[in-house]
Amino acid sequence: MATLVTFHAHPDDECINCGGVMRKAADEGHRVVLVVATRGELGEVEDGFLDPGEDLTSRRVAETHAAAEVLGVARVAFLGYTDSGMMGEPTNDVSGTFWTAPVEEAAARLAAILTEEAADVLTIYDDNGGYGHPDHIQVHRVGTRAAELAGTPRVYQATANRDSIKAMQAAAQERGEAPVGPPEDFEIGKPEAELTARVDVTKYLDAKRAAMRAHASQISEDSFFLAIPDEAFGFAFGIEWFIRAGQGPGITETDIMAGL
Ligand SMILES: [Zn+2]
């Protein structure tokens, strides 16, 4: 039995990026710890969604705990920074945001958790944070440094397979369907040649989707995540992709907890 610490920028990122490997690790008897840098303060919410007097931040914290339960998480921790908003927004520079946090300081906060948990495996994001969101890029920088500070042996960068997304979009276009997923000029994930781990999480798709559903303030029933048919959901979310520094070239691993 080992400990997996999975580090994310905002509530809901955990289930989209790593929901499958989290549930898989928990089912296999490992301890799963979720660390979220911010409480997703800048998420958008439809008018009337929140109860009178309720603020979005506390709703998102409650949603994170509900999703964590679905994913078999033993402990949820927030690093205490605030959401920086999308790249280029004036909110990027507000004091207290994760983007403005000195890497060394934020890494020390995460490293304290890694040390306390004697983490065997840490997941972070790729160096572009998957799609360029400042808080996601910061997860890469802070996570990399925290693993150095704590001596965490295995670090996996969660990412998306850009080639397979493009192929899926091209196939949909050929069938005459409306494009799904990110627009063509949106740089998402990494080319397949840079990926080193491919984890099949098909068995855990129900949990992954249920965890997304727990983040109802951000992921509505008519969103791409919840509205697409089960089969298409399986294609889009049935494989979780990672890069582990020093591995490869090519896919050399199919389980981030292998051998533990
Ligand atoms: Zn995010």
Boltz pocket constraint, residues with backbone or C-beta under 6 A from the ligand:
constraints:
  - pocket:
      binder: B
      contacts: [[A, 9], [A, 10], [A, 11], [A, 13], [A, 133], [A, 136]]
      max_distance: 6.0
